[in-house]
């Protein structure tokens, strides 16, 4: 049965799930849910009690939380493996995913991308102070991520893994802001990784564009 993804078209987390499915060569159907609109439909809250996105439904199996979804996609479907073979590699992958969720998402996306790119494009007022806070926080986050990267075109070496899938949509949004691109360029390891990732076919195939 074809998996069904519920989520907001412009969500970086929905893109992570779509990216993982694309890498495995698995088509999916989509149900649009905007978690910023109220009220959130009761039917969706029955799937995800916290009303966030995305949620995966596959043959009656309902799964939310993006790291769980992408791991399930890797393990449930045929295709290239998206997790390192070693315990240390998988631990580093999980660490990078956690850094993205805990420290990178809010400043890089909700502050920089939202207020420098998304809101202006959508015709919504931006908050200069929120943007400034995101740009102030960003260098330490980028340094930490660069320090976790290994040798090779991907974060953990020669093969794409779930860490790349988790980070790439975040950096795409951040680098869409001119000030974000300038800060990213200072971290040579991360900038080289991004130059490779932004041309990756599976990543390009899941680009949601911008509203309007």
Backbone as ProteinMPNN parsed JSONL, in Angstrom:
{"seq_chain_A": "XXXXXXXXXXXXXXXXXXXXXXXXXXXXXXXXXXXXXXXXXXXXXXXXXXXXXXXXXXXXXXXXXXXXXXXXXXXXXXXXXXXXXXXXXXXXXXXXXXXXXXXXXXXXXXXXXXXXXXXXXXXXXXXXXXXXXXXXXXXXXXXXXXXXXXXXXXXXXXXXXXXXXXXXXXXXXXXXXXXXXXXXXXXXXXXXXXXXXXXXXXXXXXXXXXXX", "coords_chain_A": {"N_chain_A": [[0.844, -1.198, 0.0], [0.486, 2.253, -0.794], [2.3, 4.712, 0.983], [0.977, 7.429, 2.966], [1.367, 10.815, 3.384], [0.819, 13.295, 5.721], [0.882, 16.736, 5.965], [2.31, 20.08, 6.011], [2.838, 21.938, 3.125], [5.08, 23.646, 2.975], [6.667, 22.949, 5.076], [9.742, 22.234, 6.626], [10.143, 19.836, 7.89], [8.262, 18.107, 6.782], [9.438, 18.002, 4.278], [11.786, 16.591, 4.862], [10.77, 14.004, 5.366], [9.627, 13.447, 2.863], [11.928, 13.536, 1.31], [13.375, 11.323, 2.285], [11.654, 9.244, 1.441], [11.846, 9.661, -1.313], [14.523, 8.985, -1.761], [14.418, 6.271, -1.306], [12.926, 5.523, -3.398], [10.154, 5.457, -3.222], [6.852, 6.096, -3.932], [4.387, 8.439, -2.713], [1.219, 9.465, -1.35], [-0.318, 12.66, -0.646], [-1.605, 14.623, 2.003], [-2.741, 17.718, 2.724], [-1.969, 19.639, 5.524], [-2.089, 22.415, 7.498], [-0.338, 23.399, 10.169], [-0.35, 25.812, 11.4], [-2.722, 27.041, 11.158], [-5.899, 27.598, 12.686], [-9.039, 26.225, 13.66], [-7.174, 23.174, 14.196], [-7.934, 20.393, 12.245], [-10.117, 17.947, 13.631], [-9.954, 15.358, 12.724], [-7.301, 15.174, 11.985], [-6.011, 15.58, 14.419], [-6.67, 13.222, 15.619], [-4.856, 11.56, 14.493], [-2.405, 12.746, 15.098], [-1.831, 13.824, 18.14], [-0.709, 16.204, 19.006], [-0.851, 17.956, 16.969], [1.178, 18.647, 15.178], [3.394, 18.509, 12.289], [5.243, 16.247, 10.131], [2.847, 13.536, 9.579], [2.885, 10.077, 9.051], [1.006, 7.66, 7.347], [0.614, 4.315, 6.864], [-0.681, 1.597, 5.513], [-2.544, 1.358, 7.646], [-0.877, 1.769, 9.782], [0.119, 4.282, 11.886], [2.256, 7.026, 12.216], [4.019, 9.514, 13.863], [6.438, 12.18, 14.399], [9.389, 13.13, 13.027], [11.984, 11.95, 12.923], [11.401, 9.332, 13.626], [9.729, 8.657, 11.507], [11.428, 8.853, 9.21], [13.333, 6.927, 9.808], [11.715, 4.65, 9.862], [10.88, 4.618, 7.178], [13.333, 4.048, 5.958], [13.811, 1.456, 6.925], [11.562, -0.024, 6.311], [11.186, -0.172, 3.595], [12.47, -1.245, 0.415], [15.631, -0.441, -1.178], [18.401, 1.933, -1.28], [20.414, 1.814, 1.683], [19.872, 4.041, 4.416], [21.06, 4.519, 6.799], [24.008, 4.507, 8.791], [26.348, 1.744, 8.926], [27.708, 1.134, 11.246], [27.77, 1.189, 14.877], [28.777, 3.542, 15.989], [28.573, 5.273, 13.838], [25.773, 5.372, 13.487], [25.098, 6.486, 15.926], [26.291, 9.022, 15.693], [24.807, 10.005, 13.567], [22.227, 10.135, 14.765], [22.82, 12.012, 16.707], [23.344, 14.341, 15.184], [20.794, 14.707, 14.042], [19.358, 15.271, 16.368], [20.596, 17.638, 17.224], [19.802, 19.314, 15.153], [16.988, 19.385, 15.599], [16.808, 20.339, 18.261], [18.381, 22.659, 18.475], [18.915, 23.966, 15.996], [16.617, 24.311, 14.334], [14.751, 26.336, 15.262], [16.186, 28.958, 15.394], [17.378, 29.043, 12.769], [15.337, 28.498, 10.93], [12.679, 29.332, 11.907], [13.277, 31.878, 12.746], [15.366, 33.148, 11.058], [14.918, 32.231, 8.267], [12.086, 32.472, 8.138], [11.586, 35.208, 8.744], [13.269, 36.626, 7.049], [12.868, 35.63, 4.493], [10.491, 33.917, 3.948], [8.171, 35.232, 5.046], [8.331, 37.895, 3.856], [8.038, 37.118, 1.15], [5.517, 36.053, 1.171], [4.025, 38.237, 1.7], [3.671, 39.04, 4.329], [4.13, 40.727, 7.415], [7.422, 41.119, 8.731], [9.577, 40.507, 11.573], [12.106, 42.342, 12.676], [13.698, 42.084, 14.925], [13.416, 39.411, 15.683], [14.639, 38.215, 13.471], [17.251, 39.215, 13.808], [17.972, 37.968, 16.211], [18.023, 35.297, 15.414], [20.15, 35.319, 13.577], [22.24, 35.988, 15.248], [22.391, 33.721, 16.864], [23.034, 31.75, 15.036], [25.853, 31.295, 14.146], [27.204, 29.723, 16.168], [25.708, 27.39, 16.09], [26.137, 26.482, 13.464], [28.907, 26.045, 13.579], [29.009, 23.95, 15.439], [27.657, 21.912, 14.045], [29.349, 21.631, 11.828], [31.595, 20.643, 13.098], [30.789, 18.09, 13.71], [30.679, 16.792, 11.336], [31.952, 14.342, 9.064], [34.603, 13.089, 6.9], [34.211, 13.443, 3.426], [31.713, 13.652, 0.788], [29.194, 13.638, 1.939], [27.593, 14.066, 5.172], [28.469, 12.041, 6.906], [30.439, 10.728, 5.524], [30.96, 8.796, 2.567], [28.387, 8.101, 1.764], [24.97, 9.046, 1.495], [22.925, 9.71, 4.309], [20.435, 9.514, 6.965], [21.055, 11.712, 8.512], [21.96, 13.68, 6.711], [19.591, 13.996, 5.284], [17.981, 15.07, 7.244], [19.215, 17.494, 7.906], [19.532, 18.962, 5.511], [17.062, 20.298, 4.492], [16.824, 22.286, 6.429], [19.156, 23.844, 6.159], [18.753, 24.68, 3.557], [16.601, 26.481, 3.79], [17.749, 28.382, 5.533], [19.986, 29.245, 4.03], [18.687, 30.494, 1.99], [18.318, 33.047, 2.767], [20.112, 36.02, 2.415], [21.921, 36.907, 4.412], [22.134, 34.554, 5.835], [23.397, 32.844, 3.979], [25.883, 34.095, 3.872], [26.879, 33.656, 6.464], [26.96, 30.864, 6.478], [28.937, 30.396, 4.571], [31.258, 30.886, 5.958], [31.826, 28.605, 7.35], [33.665, 26.265, 6.215], [33.651, 23.445, 5.843], [30.951, 22.751, 6.185], [29.823, 24.389, 4.255], [30.892, 23.273, 1.914], [29.713, 20.756, 2.005], [27.026, 21.566, 1.707], [27.073, 22.672, -0.873], [27.301, 20.377, -2.344], [24.989, 18.966, -1.544], [22.819, 20.589, -2.337], [22.535, 20.11, -4.982], [21.728, 17.549, -5.159], [19.809, 14.919, -6.512], [17.476, 13.725, -5.217], [16.934, 15.602, -3.271], [16.452, 17.933, -4.741], [14.128, 17.129, -6.012], [12.2, 17.342, -4.077], [11.695, 19.963, -3.523], [9.713, 22.485, -2.238], [9.292, 25.029, -3.167], [8.205, 28.463, -2.868], [5.503, 30.254, -1.236], [2.889, 31.87, -3.132]], "CA_chain_A": [[0.0, 0.0, 0.0], [1.253, 3.484, -0.875], [2.233, 5.525, 2.196], [0.292, 8.712, 2.887], [2.004, 11.811, 4.237], [0.039, 14.461, 6.101], [1.783, 17.8, 6.38], [2.253, 21.424, 5.423], [3.694, 21.927, 1.94], [6.312, 24.402, 3.158], [7.343, 22.493, 6.287], [11.029, 21.57, 6.419], [10.04, 18.474, 8.394], [7.612, 17.334, 5.729], [10.419, 17.775, 3.215], [12.666, 15.505, 5.304], [10.076, 12.742, 5.138], [9.517, 13.271, 1.417], [13.286, 13.275, 0.831], [13.68, 9.928, 2.603], [10.869, 8.408, 0.532], [12.415, 9.802, -2.654], [15.768, 8.218, -1.822], [14.08, 4.848, -1.37], [12.143, 5.295, -4.6], [8.802, 5.101, -2.801], [5.865, 7.159, -4.13], [3.447, 8.624, -1.607], [0.149, 10.438, -1.521], [-0.164, 13.774, 0.277], [-2.768, 15.295, 2.563], [-2.244, 19.007, 3.204], [-2.365, 20.095, 6.858], [-1.331, 23.594, 7.927], [-0.415, 23.392, 11.631], [-0.424, 27.19, 11.899], [-4.115, 27.478, 11.069], [-6.779, 27.104, 13.748], [-8.682, 25.05, 14.457], [-6.631, 22.015, 13.512], [-9.046, 19.437, 12.077], [-10.188, 16.856, 14.602], [-9.496, 14.124, 12.076], [-5.845, 15.136, 12.04], [-5.623, 15.404, 15.82], [-6.805, 11.801, 15.933], [-3.607, 10.935, 14.048], [-1.285, 13.396, 15.787], [-2.508, 14.555, 19.216], [-0.093, 17.509, 19.239], [-1.164, 18.807, 15.829], [2.354, 19.046, 14.411], [3.556, 17.766, 11.034], [4.3, 15.427, 9.382], [2.407, 12.22, 10.046], [2.876, 9.051, 8.015], [0.039, 6.569, 7.482], [1.012, 3.261, 5.919], [-1.384, 0.347, 5.762], [-3.148, 1.378, 8.973], [0.142, 2.131, 10.771], [0.207, 5.743, 11.988], [3.529, 7.371, 12.831], [4.464, 10.906, 13.831], [7.831, 12.493, 14.753], [10.093, 12.965, 11.761], [13.072, 10.978, 13.005], [10.785, 8.007, 13.593], [9.216, 8.433, 10.156], [12.495, 8.591, 8.241], [13.922, 5.626, 10.132], [10.766, 3.64, 9.394], [10.975, 4.585, 5.72], [14.558, 3.344, 5.597], [13.785, 0.048, 7.307], [10.358, -0.709, 5.82], [11.155, -0.225, 2.136], [13.705, -1.586, -0.284], [16.345, 0.716, -1.683], [19.705, 2.14, -0.64], [20.317, 2.055, 3.129], [20.013, 5.451, 4.799], [21.658, 4.586, 8.126], [25.352, 3.934, 8.8], [26.425, 0.339, 9.305], [28.346, 0.961, 12.547], [27.099, 1.795, 16.031], [29.231, 4.932, 16.128], [27.982, 6.042, 12.75], [24.351, 5.61, 13.786], [25.036, 7.423, 17.049], [26.575, 10.364, 15.172], [23.631, 10.388, 12.796], [21.183, 10.532, 15.708], [23.261, 13.249, 17.357], [23.11, 15.456, 14.264], [19.351, 14.916, 13.977], [18.931, 15.903, 17.614], [21.081, 19.029, 17.19], [18.905, 20.039, 14.252], [15.687, 19.59, 16.239], [16.886, 21.05, 19.534], [19.122, 23.92, 18.442], [19.011, 24.636, 14.699], [15.354, 24.614, 13.669], [14.1, 27.607, 15.607], [16.881, 30.144, 14.89], [17.675, 29.058, 11.341], [14.108, 28.492, 10.133], [11.584, 30.156, 12.412], [13.718, 33.264, 12.891], [16.036, 33.7, 9.872], [14.176, 31.976, 7.032], [10.732, 32.999, 8.202], [11.509, 36.672, 8.748], [14.037, 37.213, 5.951], [12.496, 35.086, 3.187], [9.137, 33.408, 3.785], [7.149, 36.261, 5.289], [8.31, 38.906, 2.789], [7.529, 36.543, -0.091], [4.072, 35.828, 1.342], [3.37, 39.511, 1.968], [3.372, 39.123, 5.76], [5.126, 41.554, 8.097], [8.519, 40.443, 9.421], [10.044, 41.08, 12.832], [13.553, 42.52, 12.541], [14.362, 41.606, 16.134], [13.474, 37.956, 15.575], [15.678, 37.92, 12.488], [18.552, 39.505, 14.418], [18.261, 36.916, 17.187], [18.395, 34.094, 14.688], [21.482, 35.491, 13.0], [23.202, 35.958, 16.358], [22.511, 32.343, 17.339], [23.408, 30.829, 13.965], [27.246, 30.864, 14.012], [27.542, 28.635, 17.085], [25.023, 26.19, 15.596], [26.85, 26.03, 12.275], [30.201, 25.502, 14.021], [28.769, 22.646, 16.069], [27.329, 20.951, 12.997], [30.563, 21.397, 11.041], [32.501, 19.824, 13.9], [30.285, 16.72, 13.732], [30.751, 16.219, 9.993], [33.127, 13.547, 8.761], [35.213, 13.322, 5.598], [33.418, 12.928, 2.319], [30.727, 14.607, 0.283], [28.045, 13.658, 2.829], [27.974, 14.388, 6.55], [29.158, 10.942, 7.568], [31.333, 10.032, 4.611], [30.678, 8.677, 1.149], [26.999, 7.751, 1.472], [23.919, 9.848, 2.11], [22.211, 9.045, 5.401], [19.331, 10.291, 7.523], [21.557, 12.993, 9.021], [21.909, 14.604, 5.569], [18.183, 14.226, 4.978], [17.433, 15.9, 8.313], [19.818, 18.828, 7.931], [19.48, 19.688, 4.244], [15.984, 21.282, 4.382], [17.087, 23.405, 7.343], [20.16, 24.708, 5.542], [18.141, 25.279, 2.37], [15.872, 27.665, 4.223], [18.687, 29.363, 6.091], [20.82, 29.791, 2.967], [17.864, 31.321, 1.111], [18.501, 34.417, 3.243], [21.457, 36.498, 2.057], [22.758, 36.898, 5.614], [22.368, 33.156, 6.161], [24.428, 32.338, 3.061], [27.175, 34.661, 4.267], [27.341, 32.949, 7.664], [27.273, 29.49, 6.094], [30.198, 30.401, 3.822], [32.383, 30.925, 6.894], [32.095, 27.232, 7.789], [34.063, 25.678, 4.938], [33.221, 22.051, 5.751], [29.501, 22.726, 6.01], [29.537, 25.011, 2.964], [31.203, 22.294, 0.868], [28.634, 19.764, 2.067], [25.807, 22.152, 1.156], [27.245, 22.799, -2.318], [27.022, 19.044, -2.888], [23.613, 18.564, -1.261], [21.788, 21.37, -3.028], [22.401, 19.569, -6.339], [21.385, 16.132, -5.061], [18.51, 14.732, -7.192], [16.359, 13.508, -4.301], [16.655, 16.844, -2.58], [15.826, 18.828, -5.711], [12.787, 16.625, -6.344], [11.261, 17.629, -3.0], [11.672, 21.402, -3.286], [8.324, 22.959, -2.265], [9.198, 26.399, -3.619], [7.701, 29.435, -1.899], [4.104, 30.619, -1.517], [2.648, 33.021, -3.963]], "C_chain_A": [[0.878, 1.246, 0.0], [1.157, 4.263, 0.436], [1.577, 6.879, 1.927], [0.95, 9.666, 3.88], [1.06, 12.982, 4.458], [1.019, 15.547, 6.533], [1.581, 19.075, 5.588], [3.272, 21.496, 4.291], [5.045, 22.585, 2.168], [7.08, 24.014, 4.424], [8.673, 21.822, 5.951], [10.961, 20.122, 6.889], [9.272, 17.579, 7.426], [8.606, 17.03, 4.616], [11.395, 16.667, 3.597], [12.03, 14.144, 5.012], [9.951, 12.445, 3.648], [10.87, 12.914, 0.803], [13.664, 11.814, 1.084], [12.925, 8.978, 1.664], [11.426, 8.469, -0.889], [13.696, 8.988, -2.8], [15.514, 6.72, -1.91], [13.276, 4.512, -2.626], [10.707, 4.922, -4.32], [7.848, 6.27, -3.072], [4.942, 7.26, -2.922], [2.352, 9.579, -2.025], [0.293, 11.491, -0.433], [-1.512, 14.304, 0.73], [-2.26, 16.589, 3.2], [-2.847, 19.344, 4.566], [-1.478, 21.27, 7.223], [-1.432, 23.694, 9.449], [-0.505, 24.781, 12.241], [-1.846, 27.744, 11.825], [-4.929, 26.859, 12.204], [-8.223, 27.201, 13.285], [-8.037, 23.968, 13.597], [-7.749, 20.979, 13.406], [-8.987, 18.285, 13.091], [-9.695, 15.541, 14.006], [-7.979, 14.023, 12.105], [-5.356, 14.949, 13.472], [-5.792, 13.958, 16.27], [-5.572, 11.016, 15.5], [-2.41, 11.445, 14.844], [-1.861, 14.281, 16.894], [-1.935, 15.925, 19.501], [-0.253, 18.449, 18.048], [0.018, 19.295, 15.032], [2.403, 18.23, 13.116], [5.017, 17.348, 10.89], [3.809, 14.229, 10.174], [2.391, 11.286, 8.846], [1.805, 8.019, 8.339], [0.377, 5.537, 6.419], [0.317, 1.959, 6.298], [-1.994, 0.257, 7.15], [-2.179, 1.703, 10.087], [0.323, 3.642, 10.744], [1.458, 6.101, 12.781], [3.768, 8.868, 12.728], [5.806, 11.018, 14.527], [8.739, 12.112, 13.576], [11.228, 11.961, 11.832], [12.54, 9.55, 13.002], [10.299, 7.669, 12.186], [10.343, 8.075, 9.195], [13.203, 7.27, 8.538], [13.009, 4.496, 9.661], [10.843, 3.496, 7.872], [12.213, 3.804, 5.289], [14.428, 1.845, 5.823], [12.611, -0.72, 6.716], [10.35, -0.915, 4.315], [12.517, -0.613, 1.572], [14.363, -0.299, -0.798], [17.643, 0.904, -0.933], [19.548, 2.4, 0.857], [20.615, 3.51, 3.465], [20.537, 5.611, 6.22], [23.043, 3.941, 8.085], [25.348, 2.51, 9.335], [26.973, 0.147, 10.717], [27.555, 1.65, 13.649], [27.502, 3.254, 16.191], [28.647, 5.816, 15.027], [26.519, 6.351, 13.006], [24.184, 6.575, 14.951], [25.296, 8.851, 16.574], [25.409, 10.88, 14.347], [22.522, 10.893, 13.718], [21.546, 11.823, 16.422], [22.999, 14.457, 16.462], [21.619, 15.749, 14.139], [18.844, 15.644, 15.224], [19.376, 17.355, 17.689], [20.181, 19.869, 16.294], [17.591, 20.378, 14.958], [15.774, 20.524, 17.442], [17.461, 22.457, 19.418], [19.055, 24.671, 17.117], [17.667, 25.104, 14.154], [14.825, 26.006, 13.995], [14.876, 28.82, 15.082], [17.034, 30.168, 13.374], [16.422, 29.128, 10.475], [13.072, 29.473, 10.656], [11.986, 31.619, 12.606], [14.339, 33.808, 11.601], [15.194, 33.481, 8.61], [12.795, 32.624, 7.051], [10.7, 34.509, 8.014], [12.302, 37.333, 7.63], [13.528, 36.801, 4.58], [10.995, 34.793, 3.083], [8.091, 34.505, 3.955], [7.159, 37.349, 4.218], [7.72, 38.369, 1.489], [6.02, 36.354, -0.027], [3.309, 37.119, 1.62], [2.947, 39.696, 3.41], [4.488, 39.905, 6.446], [6.157, 40.702, 8.822], [8.866, 41.185, 10.695], [11.563, 41.15, 12.782], [14.307, 41.996, 13.758], [14.457, 40.086, 16.137], [14.557, 37.538, 14.588], [17.065, 38.136, 13.093], [18.931, 38.406, 15.406], [18.685, 35.617, 16.505], [19.793, 34.167, 14.118], [22.566, 35.49, 14.076], [23.438, 34.525, 16.821], [23.158, 31.425, 16.308], [24.878, 30.409, 13.953], [27.63, 29.702, 14.925], [26.907, 27.324, 16.634], [25.765, 25.615, 14.395], [28.206, 25.43, 12.636], [30.039, 24.116, 14.62], [28.465, 21.58, 15.03], [28.548, 20.622, 12.146], [31.522, 20.482, 11.785], [32.07, 18.358, 13.937], [30.417, 16.023, 12.382], [32.045, 15.434, 9.816], [33.719, 13.928, 7.417], [34.32, 12.738, 4.511], [32.369, 13.921, 1.895], [29.484, 14.71, 1.162], [28.516, 13.836, 4.271], [28.792, 13.293, 7.208], [29.976, 10.11, 6.593], [30.819, 9.979, 3.193], [29.251, 8.377, 0.788], [26.032, 8.685, 2.191], [23.243, 9.052, 3.208], [21.135, 9.981, 5.949], [19.785, 11.609, 8.139], [21.531, 14.045, 7.915], [20.47, 14.989, 5.258], [17.549, 15.163, 6.005], [17.946, 17.336, 8.24], [19.565, 19.622, 6.658], [18.306, 20.665, 4.127], [16.171, 22.494, 5.295], [18.069, 24.378, 6.708], [19.614, 25.366, 4.282], [17.39, 26.55, 2.728], [16.797, 28.759, 4.705], [19.496, 30.036, 4.988], [20.02, 30.593, 1.946], [17.903, 32.789, 1.516], [19.934, 34.843, 2.939], [22.396, 36.458, 3.255], [23.067, 35.47, 6.054], [23.449, 32.558, 5.282], [25.804, 32.837, 3.463], [27.735, 33.956, 5.494], [27.724, 31.507, 7.331], [28.626, 29.421, 5.396], [31.414, 30.413, 4.73], [32.774, 29.538, 7.382], [32.39, 26.384, 6.559], [33.571, 24.24, 4.776], [31.727, 21.98, 5.463], [29.116, 23.343, 4.664], [29.814, 24.053, 1.809], [30.14, 21.208, 0.828], [27.375, 20.314, 1.397], [25.907, 22.309, -0.358], [26.984, 21.473, -3.02], [25.539, 18.698, -2.728], [22.59, 19.324, -2.091], [21.622, 20.958, -4.493], [21.948, 18.11, -6.341], [19.978, 15.898, -5.627], [17.323, 14.558, -6.248], [15.968, 14.755, -3.548], [15.956, 17.826, -3.521], [14.384, 18.423, -5.999], [11.753, 16.972, -5.291], [11.188, 19.112, -2.648], [10.226, 21.911, -3.341], [8.165, 24.345, -2.878], [8.762, 27.325, -2.51], [6.258, 29.79, -2.227], [4.004, 31.797, -2.444], [2.956, 32.784, -5.434]], "O_chain_A": [[1.889, 1.301, 0.701], [0.058, 4.459, 0.954], [1.618, 7.399, 0.812], [1.073, 9.359, 5.065], [0.564, 13.584, 3.506], [1.887, 15.306, 7.372], [0.799, 19.138, 4.639], [4.438, 21.152, 4.481], [6.051, 22.138, 1.618], [8.042, 24.687, 4.796], [8.726, 20.943, 5.09], [11.653, 19.265, 6.339], [9.61, 16.405, 7.274], [8.615, 15.925, 4.072], [11.794, 15.88, 2.738], [12.681, 13.247, 4.476], [10.15, 11.307, 3.224], [10.948, 12.092, -0.11], [14.207, 11.147, 0.203], [13.503, 8.017, 1.156], [11.475, 7.456, -1.587], [13.929, 8.372, -3.84], [16.295, 5.984, -2.513], [12.982, 3.344, -2.882], [10.097, 4.165, -5.076], [8.023, 7.34, -2.489], [4.741, 6.284, -2.198], [2.525, 10.395, -2.93], [0.944, 11.254, 0.584], [-2.445, 14.419, -0.065], [-1.438, 16.551, 4.115], [-4.066, 19.338, 4.742], [-0.254, 21.142, 7.254], [-2.491, 24.037, 9.973], [-0.712, 24.925, 13.446], [-2.128, 28.807, 12.378], [-4.67, 25.73, 12.623], [-8.594, 28.151, 12.595], [-8.323, 23.864, 12.404], [-8.441, 20.72, 14.391], [-7.92, 17.733, 13.357], [-9.097, 14.718, 14.698], [-7.426, 12.931, 12.232], [-4.383, 14.232, 13.705], [-5.125, 13.519, 17.206], [-5.269, 9.957, 16.049], [-1.519, 10.68, 15.214], [-2.334, 15.382, 16.611], [-2.582, 16.739, 20.161], [0.161, 19.607, 18.11], [-0.105, 20.261, 14.279], [1.555, 17.368, 12.882], [5.915, 17.987, 11.439], [4.279, 13.945, 11.276], [1.941, 11.656, 7.762], [1.708, 7.555, 9.475], [0.42, 5.843, 5.228], [0.681, 1.305, 7.276], [-1.966, -0.806, 7.77], [-2.598, 1.898, 11.228], [0.641, 4.217, 9.703], [1.701, 5.567, 13.863], [3.727, 9.432, 11.635], [6.264, 10.072, 15.167], [8.839, 10.948, 13.191], [11.422, 11.19, 10.892], [13.167, 8.657, 12.433], [10.441, 6.535, 11.728], [10.233, 7.104, 8.447], [13.625, 6.572, 7.616], [13.484, 3.497, 9.121], [10.869, 2.383, 7.348], [12.151, 2.993, 4.364], [14.885, 1.051, 5.002], [12.662, -1.947, 6.629], [9.592, -1.741, 3.807], [13.561, -0.346, 2.166], [13.748, 0.766, -0.846], [17.961, 0.119, -0.04], [18.644, 3.132, 1.262], [21.499, 4.129, 2.873], [20.472, 6.701, 6.789], [23.229, 2.928, 7.409], [24.462, 2.119, 10.095], [26.732, -0.893, 11.33], [26.776, 2.569, 13.396], [26.665, 4.105, 16.493], [28.275, 6.965, 15.268], [26.07, 7.473, 12.767], [23.254, 7.381, 14.973], [24.61, 9.783, 16.995], [25.063, 12.06, 14.421], [21.946, 11.955, 13.479], [20.672, 12.64, 16.711], [22.491, 15.479, 16.926], [21.218, 16.913, 14.131], [17.997, 16.533, 15.13], [18.628, 18.212, 18.16], [19.838, 21.001, 16.635], [17.136, 21.521, 14.917], [14.923, 21.394, 17.624], [17.076, 23.349, 20.173], [19.132, 25.899, 17.111], [17.583, 26.184, 13.57], [14.487, 26.768, 13.089], [14.29, 29.647, 14.384], [16.837, 31.213, 12.754], [16.436, 29.745, 9.41], [12.633, 30.358, 9.921], [11.127, 32.501, 12.627], [13.884, 34.834, 11.096], [14.802, 34.447, 7.956], [12.389, 33.255, 6.075], [9.904, 35.033, 7.236], [12.038, 38.487, 7.292], [13.722, 37.526, 3.604], [10.309, 35.355, 2.23], [7.224, 34.679, 3.098], [6.096, 37.702, 3.708], [6.987, 39.079, 0.799], [5.327, 36.477, -1.036], [2.086, 37.101, 1.761], [1.989, 40.414, 3.698], [5.659, 39.758, 6.095], [5.821, 39.695, 9.446], [8.496, 42.345, 10.875], [12.233, 40.119, 12.841], [15.433, 41.515, 13.631], [15.475, 39.532, 16.552], [15.309, 36.601, 14.853], [17.957, 37.31, 12.9], [20.079, 37.964, 15.436], [19.593, 34.928, 16.968], [20.541, 33.191, 14.168], [23.685, 35.037, 13.833], [24.569, 34.156, 17.136], [23.769, 30.422, 16.675], [25.139, 29.222, 13.758], [28.321, 28.783, 14.486], [27.51, 26.261, 16.782], [25.994, 24.408, 14.317], [28.609, 24.418, 12.062], [30.831, 23.215, 14.346], [28.965, 20.459, 15.128], [28.758, 19.465, 11.781], [32.186, 19.643, 11.177], [32.898, 17.477, 14.17], [30.282, 14.803, 12.294], [33.093, 15.807, 10.343], [33.379, 14.969, 6.857], [33.746, 11.661, 4.675], [32.156, 14.929, 2.569], [28.794, 15.73, 1.148], [29.713, 13.763, 4.547], [29.706, 13.578, 7.981], [30.182, 8.917, 6.815], [30.307, 10.966, 2.666], [28.912, 8.391, -0.395], [26.249, 9.062, 3.342], [23.012, 7.853, 3.058], [20.952, 11.095, 5.457], [18.981, 12.532, 8.276], [21.122, 15.182, 8.154], [20.166, 16.155, 5.002], [16.676, 15.961, 5.664], [17.197, 18.282, 8.484], [19.399, 20.84, 6.719], [18.528, 21.794, 3.689], [15.729, 23.596, 4.97], [17.848, 25.589, 6.715], [19.979, 26.5, 3.972], [17.524, 27.571, 2.054], [16.649, 29.923, 4.331], [19.677, 31.253, 5.002], [20.603, 31.298, 1.122], [17.568, 33.67, 0.725], [20.869, 34.084, 3.19], [23.542, 36.024, 3.131], [24.145, 35.205, 6.587], [24.325, 31.844, 5.771], [26.782, 32.092, 3.404], [28.934, 33.687, 5.56], [28.712, 30.992, 7.855], [29.383, 28.475, 5.613], [32.495, 29.994, 4.316], [33.916, 29.315, 7.782], [31.476, 25.847, 5.933], [33.124, 23.856, 3.695], [31.295, 21.228, 4.59], [28.188, 22.871, 4.008], [29.063, 24.02, 0.835], [29.713, 20.786, -0.247], [26.731, 19.617, 0.612], [24.918, 22.099, -1.061], [26.503, 21.447, -4.154], [24.908, 18.199, -3.661], [21.587, 18.745, -2.506], [20.689, 21.396, -5.165], [21.801, 17.505, -7.403], [19.045, 16.61, -5.256], [16.277, 15.173, -6.451], [14.797, 14.947, -3.221], [14.982, 18.474, -3.137], [13.523, 19.278, -6.206], [10.554, 16.91, -5.561], [10.674, 19.475, -1.589], [9.574, 21.787, -4.378], [7.042, 24.801, -3.091], [8.929, 27.007, -1.333], [5.83, 29.642, -3.372], [4.915, 32.619, -2.534], [2.792, 33.688, -6.252]]}, "name": "protein", "num_of_chains": 1, "seq": "XXXXXXXXXXXXXXXXXXXXXXXXXXXXXXXXXXXXXXXXXXXXXXXXXXXXXXXXXXXXXXXXXXXXXXXXXXXXXXXXXXXXXXXXXXXXXXXXXXXXXXXXXXXXXXXXXXXXXXXXXXXXXXXXXXXXXXXXXXXXXXXXXXXXXXXXXXXXXXXXXXXXXXXXXXXXXXXXXXXXXXXXXXXXXXXXXXXXXXXXXXXXXXXXXXXX"}
